[in-house]
Amino acid sequence: MKRNVWICIYGLSLLFMGCKTTKSHNSDSYSDSLTIALQKFSSKSLIPGFAVSIVNENKVAYSKGFGYASIKDSIPFTPMTINWVASVSKTFVALSIMKLIEDGKLNLDDPINAILPYKIVNPYFPNSAITVRHLLTHTSSIIDDAFVPYYIGEADICIINDSKRFDSLPAYMQPNLAYYRMGKRISLDENIRKYTQPKERWYSDSTFLQKEPGTFFQYSNLGASIAARIVEIKSNMTFIEFTSRYIFKPLGMENTAWNFEQLNPVLVSTIYAHNDEQHPTGVVEHPQYYMTNYPVSGLKTNAVDLSKYLIEMINGFEGKGKLLGKRSYQTLFTPQANFENLNKTDSGNFNDKFDRAILWSVSKTGYRLHFGGNTGVYAFIYINPKTRSGALAYSNLRDNSFGELLEIVSKYEARVAKK
């Protein structure tokens, strides 16, 4: 059974690794040329709608939407359109952890079993402590999808807007639909316990690598979930409350939330899936869903708000951020170690496995970046350190053509950001 969940997408990153900067454009208006290129892309891609923003350390230099947020209702996709951003969400976990460290409530090298009310132990290395740093660099030895709750009639994801009309979804999507319909909302803590505690029904020794914690890189949604739970424990508030108080409100991110109930439904995009798994010719509406590990993939936001966040990240990278001090931002963006299983052969700007900072990828050229993908979304966000600028985009369909979108945006980003 295939599951279109928890994907931070190395497949997507492989698409991006081939992106190269091209020769200078001969137009007098790079923004207009970018718009034309994106309109052309939109006209040939199956992606119904997407938004793109380019920013520098001072302002938004470019922000536009293309296509549709709702095909049925002919609602255009604009920078105000709210959509999932998938694993870009993890960068908010990283920022939250660094806020606690700056406030003296946590250290990167604290063992997680000194924080959690239960023990998480790699059965192959029972005497090796898993630390907060390991969680934030994907070296905890904790991995995903070792056990799928489907096989015992349970699920870690559930549908929000279910109806009988989804019974007619394409056959390839029916197993996923059946899985979602078995799910129910549980707390982040219960999600983690079910996967990591030996007496729980979702537990499996294969949730842990036969690698010592801190030595081997393997992307882990579960590890990042535990980091978010540590934020809750150390702050004595929910992750939703913490991020709202210390990130969203200070940055004026008024249309950003983890739950749909907190959002203006008029601004929320419909999400889509392909009408055929192997040879898609169009799209079908997909139901919205809730992920019980929401901090690692469940953020809903728009280009207006996410641009504010990216501007703060660029300024933080330069030691001028307002959410954290200079030293904390330096730690956030500094590569942590040379772990086994990183990809040191690709020198491109968008190799997201070259090196690891605190839940941010670091390419050989120094770009700080994160990709995200899940049912109904592909997304990227990146910082170009040479130009003190960056870009972001997200779509309402997970389609491989999104790699071309990054190529187009990165071609124009530095020049558009100079405005």
C-alpha positions as CSV (number, residue, x, y, z in Angstrom):
1,M,0.0,0.0,0.0
2,K,1.3,3.4,-1.0
3,R,0.9,6.3,1.4
4,N,1.2,9.9,0.2
5,V,2.1,11.2,3.6
6,W,5.2,12.3,5.5
7,I,7.2,13.1,2.4
8,C,10.0,15.5,2.6
9,I,11.0,14.4,-0.6
10,Y,14.2,13.3,-1.7
11,G,12.6,12.6,-5.0
12,L,11.7,16.2,-5.3
13,S,15.2,17.3,-4.3
14,L,16.7,15.1,-7.0
15,L,14.6,17.0,-9.5
16,F,16.0,20.2,-8.1
17,M,19.7,19.2,-8.0
18,G,19.9,19.7,-11.8
19,C,18.9,23.3,-11.7
20,K,21.5,25.7,-13.0
21,T,21.8,29.4,-13.3
22,T,21.5,30.5,-16.9
23,K,23.0,33.5,-18.8
24,S,21.7,37.0,-18.2
25,H,18.2,37.7,-19.6
26,N,18.1,40.4,-22.2
27,S,14.8,42.0,-21.0
28,D,14.8,45.4,-19.2
29,S,12.3,44.1,-16.7
30,Y,13.3,40.9,-15.0
31,S,10.1,40.8,-13.0
32,D,8.0,40.9,-16.2
33,S,10.2,38.3,-17.8
34,L,9.7,36.1,-14.7
35,T,6.0,36.5,-14.9
36,I,5.9,35.6,-18.5
37,A,8.0,32.5,-17.8
38,L,5.7,31.5,-14.9
39,Q,2.6,32.0,-17.0
40,K,4.0,29.8,-19.7
41,F,4.9,27.2,-17.1
42,S,1.4,27.4,-15.6
43,S,-0.3,26.9,-19.0
44,K,1.5,23.6,-19.6
45,S,1.8,22.1,-16.1
46,L,-1.0,20.0,-14.5
47,I,-0.6,22.1,-11.3
48,P,-3.9,24.0,-10.9
49,G,-2.4,26.8,-8.9
50,F,0.8,28.1,-7.2
51,A,2.3,31.2,-5.7
52,V,5.9,32.6,-5.9
53,S,7.6,35.2,-3.8
54,I,11.1,36.6,-4.0
55,V,12.4,38.8,-1.2
56,N,15.6,40.6,-0.1
57,E,16.5,41.5,3.5
58,N,14.3,44.6,3.4
59,K,11.2,43.8,1.4
60,V,9.2,41.6,-0.9
61,A,10.5,42.2,-4.4
62,Y,8.1,39.9,-6.2
63,S,4.9,38.1,-5.3
64,K,2.3,36.6,-7.6
65,G,-0.1,33.8,-7.9
66,F,-0.9,31.7,-11.0
67,G,-3.7,29.4,-12.0
68,Y,-6.5,28.4,-9.7
69,A,-7.1,27.9,-6.0
70,S,-10.4,26.2,-7.0
71,I,-11.0,24.9,-10.5
72,K,-14.7,24.3,-9.9
73,D,-15.4,27.8,-8.7
74,S,-12.8,29.5,-10.9
75,I,-11.1,31.1,-7.9
76,P,-7.7,32.5,-8.8
77,F,-4.6,31.5,-6.9
78,T,-3.0,34.6,-5.4
79,P,-0.3,35.5,-2.9
80,M,-3.2,35.6,-0.3
81,T,-4.2,32.0,-1.1
82,I,-3.5,29.6,1.9
83,N,-2.1,26.2,1.2
84,W,-0.1,23.6,2.9
85,V,3.7,24.0,2.8
86,A,4.5,20.4,4.0
87,S,8.0,19.9,5.4
88,V,8.9,23.6,5.2
89,S,7.0,23.4,8.5
90,K,10.1,21.8,10.1
91,T,11.9,25.1,9.9
92,F,9.4,26.5,12.4
93,V,10.3,23.6,14.8
94,A,13.9,24.6,14.4
95,L,13.2,28.2,15.2
96,S,11.2,27.2,18.3
97,I,13.9,25.0,19.6
98,M,16.5,27.8,19.2
99,K,14.1,30.2,21.1
100,L,14.1,27.9,24.1
101,I,17.9,27.5,23.9
102,E,18.3,31.3,23.9
103,D,16.0,31.5,26.9
104,G,18.1,29.1,28.8
105,K,15.5,26.3,28.9
106,L,17.2,23.8,26.7
107,N,20.6,22.7,25.2
108,L,21.2,21.0,21.9
109,D,23.2,18.2,23.6
110,D,20.5,17.5,26.2
111,P,19.5,13.8,26.1
112,I,15.9,13.6,25.2
113,N,15.2,11.0,27.9
114,A,16.1,13.6,30.4
115,I,13.2,15.7,29.1
116,L,10.5,13.3,28.0
117,P,8.2,11.7,30.5
118,Y,9.0,8.3,28.9
119,K,12.1,6.7,27.5
120,I,12.9,6.4,23.8
121,V,15.7,3.9,23.2
122,N,17.3,2.5,20.1
123,P,17.1,-1.3,20.8
124,Y,20.3,-1.8,18.8
125,F,22.2,0.8,20.8
126,P,20.4,0.9,24.2
127,N,23.3,2.7,26.0
128,S,23.7,5.5,23.4
129,A,21.7,8.6,24.3
130,I,19.7,10.4,21.7
131,T,20.0,14.1,22.0
132,V,18.1,17.2,20.9
133,R,20.8,17.9,18.3
134,H,20.4,14.4,16.8
135,L,16.7,15.1,16.3
136,L,17.4,18.4,14.6
137,T,20.0,17.0,12.2
138,H,18.1,13.8,11.3
139,T,20.8,11.7,12.9
140,S,18.7,10.3,15.8
141,S,18.6,6.8,14.3
142,I,14.7,7.1,14.5
143,I,13.1,6.6,11.1
144,D,9.7,6.7,9.5
145,D,7.2,4.2,8.1
146,A,8.7,1.1,9.8
147,F,5.2,0.2,10.8
148,V,2.0,1.3,9.1
149,P,-1.0,1.5,11.4
150,Y,-3.3,0.5,8.5
151,Y,-2.5,-3.1,9.2
152,I,-4.2,-3.0,12.5
153,G,-7.1,-0.8,11.4
154,E,-5.8,2.5,12.6
155,A,-4.2,5.6,11.1
156,D,-2.1,8.6,12.0
157,I,-4.0,10.9,9.6
158,C,-7.6,11.6,9.2
159,I,-9.9,13.4,6.7
160,I,-11.4,16.7,7.6
161,N,-14.0,17.4,4.9
162,D,-15.0,13.8,4.1
163,S,-18.1,13.2,1.9
164,K,-19.5,10.5,-0.4
165,R,-18.3,12.4,-3.4
166,F,-14.8,11.2,-2.6
167,D,-15.9,7.6,-3.1
168,S,-15.5,8.2,-6.8
169,L,-11.8,9.1,-6.6
170,P,-9.5,7.2,-8.9
171,A,-8.8,3.5,-8.0
172,Y,-5.2,4.2,-7.2
173,M,-6.2,6.6,-4.5
174,Q,-8.8,4.4,-2.8
175,P,-6.2,2.6,-0.4
176,N,-5.1,6.0,0.8
177,L,-8.7,7.2,1.2
178,A,-9.5,4.0,3.2
179,Y,-6.5,4.7,5.4
180,Y,-7.4,8.3,6.1
181,R,-11.0,7.2,7.0
182,M,-9.6,5.0,9.8
183,G,-7.9,7.9,11.4
184,K,-8.9,10.1,14.3
185,R,-7.4,13.2,15.9
186,I,-4.9,12.3,18.6
187,S,-2.3,14.5,20.3
188,L,1.2,14.9,19.2
189,D,2.3,13.1,22.4
190,E,0.1,10.1,21.7
191,N,1.4,9.9,18.1
192,I,5.0,9.7,19.5
193,R,4.2,7.2,22.2
194,K,2.5,4.9,19.8
195,Y,5.6,4.7,17.6
196,T,8.3,4.7,20.2
197,Q,7.0,2.8,23.3
198,P,7.5,-1.0,23.1
199,K,4.1,-1.8,24.6
200,E,2.2,0.4,22.1
201,R,0.5,-1.1,19.0
202,W,2.5,0.9,16.4
203,Y,5.9,0.1,17.9
204,S,8.5,-1.8,15.9
205,D,12.2,-2.3,16.4
206,S,12.6,-1.4,12.8
207,T,11.6,2.2,13.7
208,F,15.2,2.4,14.7
209,L,18.3,2.1,12.4
210,Q,21.0,-0.3,13.3
211,K,23.3,2.8,13.5
212,E,24.5,4.6,16.6
213,P,22.6,7.9,17.2
214,G,24.6,10.9,16.0
215,T,26.5,9.1,13.2
216,F,24.2,8.5,10.3
217,F,21.9,10.9,8.4
218,Q,18.4,9.6,7.6
219,Y,15.5,12.0,7.2
220,S,13.0,11.5,10.0
221,N,9.6,13.1,10.5
222,L,9.2,11.2,13.7
223,G,12.4,12.7,15.1
224,A,11.3,16.2,14.2
225,S,7.9,15.4,15.9
226,I,9.8,14.6,19.1
227,A,11.6,17.9,18.9
228,A,8.3,19.7,18.6
229,R,7.0,17.8,21.7
230,I,10.1,18.9,23.6
231,V,9.1,22.5,22.7
232,E,5.8,21.8,24.4
233,I,7.3,20.3,27.5
234,K,10.0,23.0,28.0
235,S,7.6,25.9,27.3
236,N,4.6,24.5,29.2
237,M,2.3,25.3,26.2
238,T,1.2,23.6,23.1
239,F,3.3,23.8,20.0
240,I,0.4,25.7,18.4
241,E,0.4,28.3,21.2
242,F,4.2,28.6,21.2
243,T,4.6,29.3,17.5
244,S,1.7,31.7,17.5
245,R,3.2,33.7,20.4
246,Y,6.8,33.7,19.4
247,I,6.7,33.5,15.6
248,F,3.4,34.2,13.9
249,K,2.3,37.2,15.9
250,P,5.7,39.0,16.1
251,L,6.0,38.7,12.3
252,G,2.4,39.6,11.6
253,M,1.6,36.3,10.0
254,E,-2.1,36.7,10.2
255,N,-3.1,33.9,7.8
256,T,-0.9,31.2,9.1
257,A,-2.0,28.3,11.3
258,W,-1.6,24.6,12.0
259,N,-5.4,23.9,12.0
260,F,-8.0,24.9,9.4
261,E,-10.3,26.1,12.2
262,Q,-7.9,29.0,12.8
263,L,-8.0,30.1,9.1
264,N,-10.3,32.1,6.9
265,P,-11.9,29.4,4.8
266,V,-12.4,31.9,1.9
267,L,-8.6,32.0,1.5
268,V,-7.9,28.3,1.7
269,S,-7.0,26.5,-1.5
270,T,-8.6,23.3,-2.7
271,I,-5.9,20.6,-2.9
272,Y,-5.6,18.1,-5.8
273,A,-4.3,14.8,-6.9
274,H,-3.6,13.3,-10.3
275,N,-6.5,11.6,-12.1
276,D,-4.3,8.7,-13.0
277,E,-1.2,7.4,-11.1
278,Q,0.9,6.4,-14.1
279,H,-0.3,8.6,-16.9
280,P,-2.2,11.7,-15.5
281,T,-4.0,13.9,-17.9
282,G,-5.7,16.1,-15.3
283,V,-6.5,16.4,-11.6
284,V,-9.2,15.6,-9.1
285,E,-10.1,17.3,-5.8
286,H,-8.6,15.6,-2.8
287,P,-10.1,15.9,0.7
288,Q,-8.3,18.0,3.2
289,Y,-6.8,16.1,6.1
290,Y,-5.3,16.3,9.5
291,M,-1.9,14.9,10.4
292,T,-1.3,13.9,14.0
293,N,2.4,14.8,13.6
294,Y,1.3,18.2,12.4
295,P,4.4,20.2,13.4
296,V,6.6,18.5,10.8
297,S,4.3,18.9,7.8
298,G,1.0,20.5,8.6
299,L,1.6,24.3,8.4
300,K,-1.0,26.2,6.3
301,T,0.1,29.7,5.2
302,N,0.2,32.0,2.2
303,A,2.9,33.8,0.3
304,V,2.3,37.1,2.1
305,D,3.0,35.6,5.5
306,L,5.7,33.2,4.4
307,S,7.6,36.1,2.8
308,K,7.6,37.9,6.1
309,Y,9.1,34.8,7.6
310,L,11.8,34.4,4.9
311,I,12.8,38.1,5.3
312,E,13.3,37.4,9.0
313,M,15.4,34.3,8.2
314,I,17.6,36.3,5.8
315,N,18.1,39.0,8.4
316,G,18.8,36.3,11.0
317,F,21.3,34.7,8.7
318,E,23.0,38.1,8.6
319,G,22.9,38.5,12.4
320,K,20.1,41.1,12.3
321,G,17.0,39.1,13.0
322,K,14.4,40.2,15.6
323,L,13.1,36.8,16.8
324,L,16.5,35.5,18.0
325,G,19.8,37.0,18.9
326,K,22.8,36.8,16.5
327,R,24.4,33.8,18.2
328,S,21.2,31.8,18.1
329,Y,20.7,32.5,14.5
330,Q,24.3,31.6,13.8
331,T,23.7,28.2,15.5
332,L,20.5,27.7,13.6
333,F,22.2,28.0,10.2
334,T,25.6,26.5,10.9
335,P,26.3,23.0,9.6
336,Q,26.5,20.6,12.5
337,A,28.8,17.8,11.5
338,N,30.0,15.6,8.7
339,F,27.6,12.7,9.1
340,E,27.6,9.4,7.2
341,N,25.1,9.1,4.3
342,L,25.2,12.8,3.2
343,N,25.6,13.5,-0.5
344,K,28.9,15.3,-1.1
345,T,29.0,14.6,-4.8
346,D,26.5,17.2,-6.0
347,S,27.7,20.8,-5.9
348,G,24.5,22.4,-7.0
349,N,22.7,25.2,-5.1
350,F,19.8,22.8,-4.3
351,N,21.4,19.6,-3.1
352,D,19.5,19.3,0.2
353,K,21.6,16.4,1.4
354,F,25.0,18.0,1.2
355,D,25.1,19.2,4.8
356,R,22.7,19.8,7.7
357,A,22.1,22.8,9.9
358,I,19.3,22.9,12.5
359,L,16.5,21.3,10.4
360,W,17.7,23.4,7.4
361,S,19.6,21.9,4.6
362,V,22.9,23.5,3.5
363,S,24.1,23.0,-0.1
364,K,27.8,23.2,-1.1
365,T,27.3,26.7,-2.4
366,G,25.9,27.7,1.0
367,Y,22.2,28.0,0.2
368,R,20.0,27.3,3.2
369,L,16.9,25.6,2.0
370,H,14.0,23.3,2.7
371,F,11.7,21.4,0.4
372,G,8.3,20.0,1.2
373,G,5.9,17.7,-0.4
374,N,2.7,15.8,0.4
375,T,-0.7,15.1,-1.1
376,G,-1.9,18.5,-2.4
377,V,1.4,20.3,-2.1
378,Y,5.0,20.8,-3.3
379,A,6.9,23.7,-1.7
380,F,10.3,25.2,-1.4
381,I,12.0,28.0,0.6
382,Y,15.6,29.1,0.3
383,I,18.1,31.7,1.3
384,N,20.8,32.8,-1.3
385,P,23.6,33.9,1.0
386,K,25.6,35.7,-1.7
387,T,22.9,38.1,-2.5
388,R,21.1,38.3,0.8
389,S,17.9,37.3,-0.9
390,G,15.7,34.3,-1.3
391,A,12.6,32.8,-2.7
392,L,9.6,30.5,-1.9
393,A,6.8,28.8,-3.8
394,Y,4.1,26.3,-3.1
395,S,1.4,24.6,-5.2
396,N,-1.8,22.8,-4.6
397,L,-0.8,19.6,-6.5
398,R,2.2,17.3,-5.9
399,D,3.5,17.2,-9.4
400,N,7.0,16.6,-10.7
401,S,6.9,19.7,-12.9
402,F,7.4,21.7,-9.7
403,G,11.1,21.1,-10.2
404,E,10.9,23.3,-13.3
405,L,9.2,26.0,-11.3
406,L,12.2,26.2,-9.0
407,E,14.5,26.3,-12.0
408,I,12.6,29.3,-13.4
409,V,12.4,31.2,-10.0
410,S,16.1,30.6,-9.2
411,K,17.1,31.9,-12.7
412,Y,15.6,35.3,-11.9
413,E,15.7,35.5,-8.1
414,A,18.9,37.4,-7.5
415,R,18.2,40.0,-10.2
416,V,14.6,40.5,-9.2
417,A,15.6,40.9,-5.6
418,K,17.9,43.8,-6.4
419,K,14.9,46.1,-7.0
